Structure formats: structure tokens, C-alpha cells
Amino acid sequence: LFAAVEMAPRDPILGLTESFNADTRSTKVNLGVGVYFDDNGKIPLLAAVKAAEKTRLEAMPPRGYQPIDGLAAYNQIVQKLLFGADSALLEAGQVATIEALGGTGALKVGADYLRRLLPTAKVFISDPSWENHRAIFEYAGFEVDSYPYYDAVSRGVDFAAMKSGLNALPAGSIVVLHACCHNPTGADLSHAQWREVIETIAARGLVAFIDMAYQGFADGIREDAQALQMFAASGLQFLVASSFSKSFSLYGERVGALSVVTASRDETARVLSQIKRVVRANYSNPPTHGGAIVAAVLASAELRQMWKVELAEMRQRILAMRVSLVEKLQGRGVSTDFSFVTRQRGMFSYTGLEVAQVDRMRDEFGIYAVSTGRICLAALNTRNIDYVADAIAAVL
Ligand code: LMR
């Protein structure tokens, strides 16, 4: 049965973690995966999460099945975080939300649903995009292509190319957009550019599927949801995959959500019923713990405030690492101007390092980066940053 099965290539991101874990060098640094580490190089367990977990553990709740769409209190709180507590869309019942297995799980459920709804549509992702976007939509059965996004010369968005690319897409195409902290480039659209994108999507009859995995890592929870608010105000129907992996440091709990904005309360009920079928046929219903913890934190004024402060600390530490890396590279006489690193948002920098340079960093220094040159700034700390700056300077 399996005699002719070929070895699949390692995952471009999680495969790096596998290699990193197998590396025995004590100086190794994993700048591959998008995970936040604190200044001690540890993945934090947030104090707000710890407090909610303590209460939950003491209550020793039974572990019955969740509803297919997950915890209702969680879904409602997610909607408010995305669209605002006073959202007209929520008031009108125009959003269907399900608890999903992280942002990836939300994308997958949304992709499976869209494949049934729009079987002949093509999916367009940004060039470049998160490596897994293509795989998720291809595995759902879609043909996946890209629209222009990044300009390697300006290290920003080539907005004219993006707009004309979107304008050329056939009506009904699905366009995957990054709400904030674009992965992998860190180059985001301005509000004015979002407005134009939304106009183009409306004019061309495109379907937006917005990925928001890093809410709170650019400017703040509310600020980073600005693009969503603009979509919400546009009257368009669209999908959002969101995640608490990063913002709650709950990676392994797989806590995310898929939200679908419809035209009416009645549509919401019908769409939700179809999405629940997709979930039931995939994994039946989501696990209990992570969603319950997020819901408990966000429902408590005290824990919510604690979480906001902790999230701001993570955001600010990454910014400090950005500034420090640029200074340290300058200090090592590197001729390339790396000041763009401080303009990029979120966890990543698209450094421009080439494959051979990334390979050398790994082989000679035990520093792991994605082969595209993406590095995760959230893995830098005051103890490894000099070593990383040395390595970058050496391979340049
Ligand atoms: C990343 O881009 O590194 C993260 O989103 C983790 C992942 O699942 O790839």
C-alpha cells in the first residue's frame, strides 16, 4: 500500500523547528516560527491566562462535548474584539462566528465552506504570503494564484501593482488579505490604501477572506482591527480568520475563530448551519480549554486589563528588538541600510537575506530563519541579539 509513497518535503516553517530542536549547539536561535519569546527566551504564560486557568482548574468542570460551533460566550466575545462592542453588524445579527482550531483551523473551515459555495472560484494570495495559505486553499481543492504585494526595492507595499492586480481578477475570486502585521513582510496597507482595496473588491465582485493572526502586535487591539471595521462599514460580505495563539500566547491550545459577515440575520443562520456541517465532518467540535480561558479573561474587567498590559509589553519588546538590531548591524559596519526593520510591523522582518545566506546562518551559527529571509524578531532577546547581529554581518 505505501511502497511507492514519496517523502514529503519538510514544512518551510514548522520543519525548521524540527531541525532546530535536533540541533545540539547551545548557542542556537530559532528565528523561524512566528512565536513570541520573552527576554529569557521563554514562551510566556500570561498572568491573565494563569489566573483564569487557576479558577477553571479549581472548578474542575466536566469535559463534555462542546457545541459544534464552540462556546457561545467565546464566539460573542470574539465578535466584539473584531468588530467593536457597539458594532452595527453585530446588532443586526450579520456575523456568524465559530470557535476554530487556531487561525489555521479557521482558514481551513472557511476554505472548505467556500469550496462548496463557490466551486469554480480561484483563490489569490499576496505575493509573498504566509507559506501555509497556499497549502490550505489547495488542500481544500482550490487553484491558488497570487496578486502583487511586496516591493523588494522600497521594502514596502507596491500598492499600484496590487491594485491593478486586484482589478484584473475575475468576479467571484477569493482574495486572501492580512488585516495587520503582514506575514511574512511586515509591510501593511495604510488606511487610505485599505479604502481603495475595499472599493476595488466591491467594484470587481471579489470575496475577501481576511486573516488576522496578529491582532495587537502592530498598534493595539482596536487599532489593528481598523481594516475589519472598514470592511464592516462597506456593506460587503466577507470572512475573517482570527487567532489567539500569539495575542494570548496560547499556541498549543489552538484557539481561533472563523467569522462570516452576511447580509442579514436570516443569512447568518443559514450560513452558520452550513459551516457547522463542515466542522462536524472534519473534527466534530472544538476542544474546551483554550476558548474557555480566553472567554474568562475577556469577560473579566480586571483580567482583560491585565492581558492588555501584557500584550502591550510583548509589542513594545519586539519594537525595542527592532531598534536594537538595526543599531547593532550599523555598529558592525554593515553597509546595507536596515532601518526598514523598524518600519515593518508585527513579529517579522523580511530581511532580504538570500537562501545561501540563510543557509550559512543555520549551518555556521545555528540561527534558523525561513529560507525567504523572514526572521521572527520576537525570538530576539538581550542575550542573543549580539550573536544574531554578528551572524547577519558575517553572512552579508
Ligand atoms: C508563522 O508564520 O510562523 C506562524 O504563523 C506559525 C505557523 O503556523 O506557521
Residues whose N, C-alpha, C, O or C-beta is under 5 A from the ligand:
A	BS01	LMR	I13 G32 V33 G34
